[in-house]
Structures are given as C-alpha cells and as structure tokens.
Amino acid sequence: MTLPLRLAADAVALVHLAFVLFVAFGGLLVWRWPRLVWLHLPAVGWGALIEFAGWICPLTPLENHLRQLTGAAGYAGGFIDHYLWPLLYPAGLTREGQWALGAGALILNGVVYGVLLARRWR
C-alpha cells in the first residue's frame, strides 16, 4: 500500500515542478501555441500571488500528507523552499527572496508578452 502512496506523492511533486516551470517559462510556449495564453496568464497570477502573499501552494500539503501516509516525514515550508531554493541558495528562502521570485516571474513573462504583442502589432 505504501508504494502507490509514495508514487502519488512523487507525482504531486512532479506536477508541482511542472507548474512552477510553466509559470516561469510558459510565455515561451505561448509563442508557439498562442491559445495557451488563457492557461498561462492565470498560472502566472497564481504563482506570483503565492510568492507575494507568502502562502504555501495547496500541492505542498497534499504531497506532505501522502508522504506521511507512507511513514515518511513531510517537510516544512513550501515546494520552492524544499526543492528549488536549496539548488540556488542553500541558506534558505527569505521573505525578500519570495518577493524576488514573484517579481522575477512577472518580469520574465512581461518581457515575453511584450515581445509577442510588439510582433503582433507589426
């Protein structure tokens, strides 16, 4: 019974990673598939809101719950704190760092959409 739960927890973590990557870089996919904008813009809004508000994405408690059901320990903090931030800055995620991540997602996607709109107007 623990293997399916562990696989489910791993799947949640992968979906979470895919969502974070989609928020950060999905604007590049919109260049190829413009209709994807209707999924990407709300995702960017949600991702930035999570960072600016200091909230934890609902996928994090779900993953932790599944891991605890298997007897494994969950983790404190959010997905970015646990998986992504240690890759960049081992000291840990600060509130200012969260703001930087939220602003970075908005700026990166603002540039991508700005270029897209400029090309469309030409």
Backbone as JSON Lines, residues from 0, in Angstrom:
{"i":0,"aa":"M","n":[0.82,-1.2,0.0],"ca":[0.0,0.0,0.0],"c":[0.86,1.27,0.0]}
{"i":1,"aa":"T","n":[2.07,1.19,0.56],"ca":[2.88,2.4,0.62],"c":[3.47,2.78,-0.74]}
{"i":2,"aa":"L","n":[3.72,1.8,-1.6],"ca":[4.28,2.14,-2.92],"c":[3.33,3.03,-3.72]}
{"i":3,"aa":"P","n":[2.03,2.7,-3.82],"ca":[1.15,3.6,-4.57],"c":[1.08,5.0,-3.96]}
{"i":4,"aa":"L","n":[1.12,5.09,-2.64],"ca":[1.08,6.4,-1.99],"c":[2.37,7.17,-2.25]}
{"i":5,"aa":"R","n":[3.49,6.46,-2.2],"ca":[4.77,7.11,-2.49],"c":[4.82,7.6,-3.93]}
{"i":6,"aa":"L","n":[4.32,6.78,-4.84],"ca":[4.27,7.18,-6.24],"c":[3.34,8.37,-6.43]}
{"i":7,"aa":"A","n":[2.23,8.39,-5.69],"ca":[1.31,9.52,-5.76],"c":[1.98,10.8,-5.25]}
{"i":8,"aa":"A","n":[2.73,10.69,-4.15],"ca":[3.45,11.85,-3.61],"c":[4.49,12.34,-4.62]}
{"i":9,"aa":"D","n":[5.2,11.41,-5.23],"ca":[6.19,11.78,-6.25],"c":[5.5,12.44,-7.45]}
{"i":10,"aa":"A","n":[4.35,11.93,-7.83],"ca":[3.61,12.51,-8.96],"c":[3.17,13.94,-8.63]}
{"i":11,"aa":"V","n":[2.7,14.16,-7.4],"ca":[2.32,15.51,-6.99],"c":[3.53,16.44,-7.07]}
{"i":12,"aa":"A","n":[4.69,15.96,-6.6],"ca":[5.91,16.78,-6.66],"c":[6.27,17.1,-8.11]}
{"i":13,"aa":"L","n":[6.13,16.14,-9.02],"ca":[6.44,16.38,-10.43],"c":[5.46,17.36,-11.07]}
{"i":14,"aa":"V","n":[4.17,17.22,-10.73],"ca":[3.17,18.16,-11.24],"c":[3.48,19.56,-10.71]}
{"i":15,"aa":"H","n":[3.87,19.63,-9.45],"ca":[4.21,20.92,-8.85],"c":[5.4,21.54,-9.57]}
{"i":16,"aa":"L","n":[6.42,20.76,-9.83],"ca":[7.58,21.25,-10.56],"c":[7.19,21.71,-11.96]}
{"i":17,"aa":"A","n":[6.36,20.93,-12.63],"ca":[5.91,21.3,-13.97],"c":[5.14,22.62,-13.93]}
{"i":18,"aa":"F","n":[4.33,22.81,-12.9],"ca":[3.58,24.05,-12.77],"c":[4.52,25.23,-12.56]}
{"i":19,"aa":"V","n":[5.51,25.07,-11.68],"ca":[6.48,26.15,-11.43],"c":[7.22,26.5,-12.72]}
{"i":20,"aa":"L","n":[7.64,25.5,-13.47],"ca":[8.32,25.75,-14.74],"c":[7.39,26.41,-15.75]}
{"i":21,"aa":"F","n":[6.12,26.01,-15.75],"ca":[5.13,26.62,-16.65],"c":[4.93,28.08,-16.3]}
{"i":22,"aa":"V","n":[4.85,28.38,-15.0],"ca":[4.71,29.78,-14.58],"c":[5.91,30.59,-15.05]}
{"i":23,"aa":"A","n":[7.1,30.07,-14.84],"ca":[8.32,30.81,-15.17],"c":[8.55,30.94,-16.68]}
{"i":24,"aa":"F","n":[8.33,29.87,-17.4],"ca":[8.74,29.83,-18.81],"c":[7.6,29.57,-19.8]}
{"i":25,"aa":"G","n":[6.37,29.51,-19.31],"ca":[5.24,29.2,-20.18],"c":[4.99,30.24,-21.26]}
{"i":26,"aa":"G","n":[5.43,31.47,-21.0],"ca":[5.28,32.5,-22.03],"c":[5.99,32.12,-23.32]}
{"i":27,"aa":"L","n":[7.08,31.38,-23.19],"ca":[7.79,30.92,-24.39],"c":[6.94,29.91,-25.17]}
{"i":28,"aa":"L","n":[6.14,29.12,-24.45],"ca":[5.24,28.19,-25.12],"c":[4.1,28.93,-25.84]}
{"i":29,"aa":"V","n":[3.73,30.07,-25.29],"ca":[2.66,30.87,-25.92],"c":[3.09,31.37,-27.28]}
{"i":30,"aa":"W","n":[4.39,31.58,-27.48],"ca":[4.87,31.98,-28.8],"c":[4.49,30.93,-29.84]}
{"i":31,"aa":"R","n":[4.6,29.68,-29.46],"ca":[4.29,28.58,-30.4],"c":[2.81,28.28,-30.46]}
{"i":32,"aa":"W","n":[2.15,28.31,-29.3],"ca":[0.72,27.99,-29.19],"c":[0.01,29.15,-28.49]}
{"i":33,"aa":"P","n":[-0.4,30.16,-29.26],"ca":[-0.97,31.38,-28.66],"c":[-2.19,31.16,-27.77]}
{"i":34,"aa":"R","n":[-2.97,30.16,-28.04],"ca":[-4.16,29.93,-27.21],"c":[-3.82,29.49,-25.78]}
{"i":35,"aa":"L","n":[-2.59,29.08,-25.59],"ca":[-2.12,28.68,-24.26],"c":[-2.09,29.87,-23.3]}
{"i":36,"aa":"V","n":[-2.19,31.08,-23.85],"ca":[-2.2,32.28,-23.01],"c":[-3.32,32.22,-21.97]}
{"i":37,"aa":"W","n":[-4.44,31.59,-22.3],"ca":[-5.58,31.54,-21.39],"c":[-5.31,30.62,-20.2]}
{"i":38,"aa":"L","n":[-4.34,29.74,-20.3],"ca":[-3.91,28.94,-19.15],"c":[-2.71,29.57,-18.46]}
{"i":39,"aa":"H","n":[-1.84,30.17,-19.25],"ca":[-0.6,30.68,-18.7],"c":[-0.8,31.92,-17.83]}
{"i":40,"aa":"L","n":[-1.58,32.88,-18.29],"ca":[-1.75,34.1,-17.51],"c":[-2.34,33.85,-16.13]}
{"i":41,"aa":"P","n":[-3.39,33.01,-15.99],"ca":[-3.85,32.71,-14.63],"c":[-2.81,31.97,-13.8]}
{"i":42,"aa":"A","n":[-2.03,31.12,-14.44],"ca":[-0.98,30.4,-13.71],"c":[0.07,31.37,-13.18]}
{"i":43,"aa":"V","n":[0.47,32.35,-14.0],"ca":[1.43,33.36,-13.56],"c":[0.84,34.17,-12.41]}
{"i":44,"aa":"G","n":[-0.42,34.54,-12.54],"ca":[-1.07,35.28,-11.46],"c":[-1.08,34.5,-10.16]}
{"i":45,"aa":"W","n":[-1.44,33.22,-10.24],"ca":[-1.47,32.38,-9.04],"c":[-0.06,32.22,-8.46]}
{"i":46,"aa":"G","n":[0.91,31.94,-9.3],"ca":[2.28,31.76,-8.83],"c":[2.83,33.01,-8.16]}
{"i":47,"aa":"A","n":[2.57,34.16,-8.76],"ca":[3.05,35.42,-8.17],"c":[2.31,35.69,-6.86]}
{"i":48,"aa":"L","n":[1.0,35.44,-6.82],"ca":[0.23,35.66,-5.59],"c":[0.75,34.79,-4.45]}
{"i":49,"aa":"I","n":[1.05,33.54,-4.75],"ca":[1.58,32.63,-3.72],"c":[2.88,33.2,-3.15]}
{"i":50,"aa":"E","n":[3.75,33.7,-4.02],"ca":[5.03,34.23,-3.56],"c":[4.86,35.55,-2.83]}
{"i":51,"aa":"F","n":[4.08,36.46,-3.38],"ca":[3.91,37.78,-2.76],"c":[3.21,37.68,-1.41]}
{"i":52,"aa":"A","n":[2.23,36.8,-1.31],"ca":[1.46,36.68,-0.07],"c":[2.18,35.81,0.97]}
{"i":53,"aa":"G","n":[3.2,35.07,0.52],"ca":[3.91,34.19,1.44],"c":[3.12,32.93,1.77]}
{"i":54,"aa":"W","n":[2.18,32.6,0.9],"ca":[1.36,31.41,1.11],"c":[2.12,30.17,0.69]}
{"i":55,"aa":"I","n":[1.55,29.02,1.02],"ca":[2.07,27.74,0.55],"c":[1.06,27.18,-0.44]}
{"i":56,"aa":"C","n":[1.55,26.76,-1.59],"ca":[0.68,26.18,-2.61],"c":[-0.03,24.95,-2.05]}
{"i":57,"aa":"P","n":[-1.3,24.75,-2.37],"ca":[-2.03,23.58,-1.87],"c":[-1.42,22.24,-2.25]}
{"i":58,"aa":"L","n":[-0.58,22.21,-3.26],"ca":[0.05,20.95,-3.63],"c":[1.08,20.51,-2.58]}
{"i":59,"aa":"T","n":[1.66,21.45,-1.86],"ca":[2.66,21.11,-0.85],"c":[2.05,20.3,0.29]}
{"i":60,"aa":"P","n":[0.95,20.75,0.92],"ca":[0.35,19.93,1.98],"c":[-0.15,18.58,1.46]}
{"i":61,"aa":"L","n":[-0.62,18.55,0.21],"ca":[-1.07,17.27,-0.36],"c":[0.11,16.31,-0.47]}
{"i":62,"aa":"E","n":[1.22,16.78,-0.99],"ca":[2.4,15.91,-1.09],"c":[2.85,15.46,0.3]}
{"i":63,"aa":"N","n":[2.91,16.39,1.24],"ca":[3.32,16.04,2.61],"c":[2.39,15.0,3.22]}
{"i":64,"aa":"H","n":[1.1,15.17,3.02],"ca":[0.12,14.22,3.56],"c":[0.35,12.82,2.98]}
{"i":65,"aa":"L","n":[0.54,12.75,1.68],"ca":[0.79,11.46,1.04],"c":[2.08,10.83,1.57]}
{"i":66,"aa":"R","n":[3.1,11.63,1.74],"ca":[4.36,11.1,2.27],"c":[4.2,10.62,3.7]}
{"i":67,"aa":"Q","n":[3.45,11.34,4.51],"ca":[3.22,10.93,5.89],"c":[2.42,9.64,5.97]}
{"i":68,"aa":"L","n":[1.5,9.44,5.02],"ca":[0.74,8.19,4.99],"c":[1.62,6.98,4.71]}
{"i":69,"aa":"T","n":[2.75,7.22,4.04],"ca":[3.68,6.12,3.76],"c":[4.66,5.91,4.91]}
{"i":70,"aa":"G","n":[4.59,6.77,5.92],"ca":[5.51,6.67,7.04],"c":[6.73,7.57,6.88]}
{"i":71,"aa":"A","n":[6.84,8.25,5.77],"ca":[7.94,9.18,5.55],"c":[7.58,10.52,6.18]}
{"i":72,"aa":"A","n":[8.58,11.28,6.51],"ca":[8.34,12.62,7.06],"c":[8.02,13.57,5.93]}
{"i":73,"aa":"G","n":[7.11,14.49,6.19],"ca":[6.85,15.57,5.25],"c":[7.97,16.59,5.41]}
{"i":74,"aa":"Y","n":[7.77,17.78,4.9],"ca":[8.77,18.82,5.07],"c":[8.08,20.12,5.42]}
{"i":75,"aa":"A","n":[8.82,20.97,6.09],"ca":[8.3,22.28,6.47],"c":[8.48,23.25,5.31]}
{"i":76,"aa":"G","n":[7.68,24.28,5.27],"ca":[7.8,25.28,4.22],"c":[7.11,24.83,2.95]}
{"i":77,"aa":"G","n":[7.39,25.53,1.89],"ca":[6.75,25.24,0.61],"c":[7.63,24.46,-0.33]}
{"i":78,"aa":"F","n":[7.08,24.16,-1.47],"ca":[7.76,23.39,-2.51],"c":[9.05,24.07,-2.94]}
{"i":79,"aa":"I","n":[8.97,25.37,-3.19],"ca":[10.15,26.09,-3.64],"c":[11.22,26.07,-2.55]}
{"i":80,"aa":"D","n":[10.77,26.27,-1.27],"ca":[11.71,26.22,-0.15],"c":[12.44,24.88,-0.11]}
{"i":81,"aa":"H","n":[11.7,23.81,-0.29],"ca":[12.23,22.47,-0.09],"c":[13.05,21.95,-1.28]}
{"i":82,"aa":"Y","n":[12.53,22.13,-2.49],"ca":[13.17,21.51,-3.66],"c":[14.02,22.47,-4.48]}
{"i":83,"aa":"L","n":[13.52,23.67,-4.74],"ca":[14.2,24.54,-5.7],"c":[15.2,25.49,-5.06]}
{"i":84,"aa":"W","n":[14.83,26.12,-3.97],"ca":[15.72,27.1,-3.37],"c":[17.06,26.52,-2.95]}
{"i":85,"aa":"P","n":[17.09,25.32,-2.35],"ca":[18.4,24.77,-1.97],"c":[19.34,24.58,-3.16]}
{"i":86,"aa":"L","n":[18.8,24.42,-4.35],"ca":[19.66,24.31,-5.52],"c":[20.34,25.64,-5.84]}
{"i":87,"aa":"L","n":[19.68,26.74,-5.51],"ca":[20.22,28.05,-5.83],"c":[20.95,28.69,-4.65]}
{"i":88,"aa":"Y","n":[20.27,28.66,-3.5],"ca":[20.81,29.33,-2.31],"c":[20.6,28.44,-1.1]}
{"i":89,"aa":"P","n":[21.6,27.7,-0.69],"ca":[21.46,26.76,0.42],"c":[21.04,27.38,1.75]}
{"i":90,"aa":"A","n":[21.21,28.67,1.93],"ca":[20.88,29.3,3.21],"c":[19.38,29.29,3.5]}
{"i":91,"aa":"G","n":[18.54,29.17,2.52],"ca":[17.1,29.15,2.73],"c":[16.41,30.35,2.12]}
{"i":92,"aa":"L","n":[15.12,30.21,1.98],"ca":[14.3,31.23,1.33],"c":[13.87,32.28,2.34]}
{"i":93,"aa":"T","n":[14.17,33.52,2.05],"ca":[13.72,34.63,2.9],"c":[12.47,35.25,2.29]}
{"i":94,"aa":"R","n":[11.85,36.11,3.04],"ca":[10.66,36.8,2.54],"c":[11.03,37.65,1.32]}
{"i":95,"aa":"E","n":[12.19,38.28,1.38],"ca":[12.66,39.07,0.25],"c":[12.9,38.18,-0.97]}
{"i":96,"aa":"G","n":[13.38,36.97,-0.71],"ca":[13.59,36.02,-1.8],"c":[12.29,35.63,-2.46]}
{"i":97,"aa":"Q","n":[11.25,35.46,-1.66],"ca":[9.93,35.15,-2.23],"c":[9.46,36.3,-3.11]}
{"i":98,"aa":"W","n":[9.64,37.53,-2.63],"ca":[9.26,38.68,-3.44],"c":[10.06,38.71,-4.75]}
{"i":99,"aa":"A","n":[11.32,38.39,-4.67],"ca":[12.15,38.37,-5.87],"c":[11.67,37.31,-6.86]}
{"i":100,"aa":"L","n":[11.28,36.14,-6.35],"ca":[10.77,35.09,-7.23],"c":[9.47,35.52,-7.9]}
{"i":101,"aa":"G","n":[8.56,36.09,-7.11],"ca":[7.3,36.57,-7.68],"c":[7.52,37.66,-8.72]}
{"i":102,"aa":"A","n":[8.39,38.62,-8.39],"ca":[8.68,39.7,-9.33],"c":[9.4,39.16,-10.56]}
{"i":103,"aa":"G","n":[10.3,38.2,-10.36],"ca":[11.0,37.61,-11.49],"c":[10.06,36.93,-12.47]}
{"i":104,"aa":"A","n":[9.09,36.2,-11.93],"ca":[8.1,35.54,-12.8],"c":[7.3,36.58,-13.59]}
{"i":105,"aa":"L","n":[6.91,37.64,-12.92],"ca":[6.14,38.69,-13.61],"c":[6.99,39.42,-14.65]}
{"i":106,"aa":"I","n":[8.22,39.74,-14.29],"ca":[9.09,40.47,-15.22],"c":[9.43,39.62,-16.44]}
{"i":107,"aa":"L","n":[9.85,38.37,-16.2],"ca":[10.19,37.49,-17.31],"c":[9.01,37.34,-18.27]}
{"i":108,"aa":"N","n":[7.85,37.07,-17.72],"ca":[6.68,36.89,-18.57],"c":[6.22,38.21,-19.17]}
{"i":109,"aa":"G","n":[6.41,39.32,-18.47],"ca":[6.08,40.62,-19.04],"c":[6.92,40.9,-20.27]}
{"i":110,"aa":"V","n":[8.2,40.56,-20.22],"ca":[9.08,40.74,-21.38],"c":[8.63,39.85,-22.53]}
{"i":111,"aa":"V","n":[8.35,38.59,-22.22],"ca":[7.92,37.66,-23.28],"c":[6.63,38.14,-23.93]}
{"i":112,"aa":"Y","n":[5.65,38.54,-23.11],"ca":[4.39,39.0,-23.68],"c":[4.55,40.35,-24.38]}
{"i":113,"aa":"G","n":[5.46,41.19,-23.89],"ca":[5.72,42.45,-24.57],"c":[6.27,42.22,-25.97]}
{"i":114,"aa":"V","n":[7.2,41.3,-26.09],"ca":[7.75,40.97,-27.4],"c":[6.66,40.37,-28.3]}
{"i":115,"aa":"L","n":[5.84,39.49,-27.73],"ca":[4.75,38.89,-28.51],"c":[3.8,39.95,-29.03]}
{"i":116,"aa":"L","n":[3.41,40.88,-28.17],"ca":[2.48,41.92,-28.59],"c":[3.11,42.85,-29.63]}
{"i":117,"aa":"A","n":[4.38,43.18,-29.44],"ca":[5.07,44.03,-30.42],"c":[5.13,43.36,-31.79]}
{"i":118,"aa":"R","n":[5.39,42.06,-31.79],"ca":[5.44,41.33,-33.08],"c":[4.05,41.27,-33.73]}
{"i":119,"aa":"R","n":[3.04,41.15,-32.91],"ca":[1.67,41.07,-33.43],"c":[1.22,42.4,-34.03]}
{"i":120,"aa":"W","n":[1.64,43.51,-33.42],"ca":[1.24,44.84,-33.89],"c":[1.93,45.22,-35.18]}
{"i":121,"aa":"R","n":[3.05,44.58,-35.5],"ca":[3.77,44.92,-36.72],"c":[3.09,44.41,-37.94]}
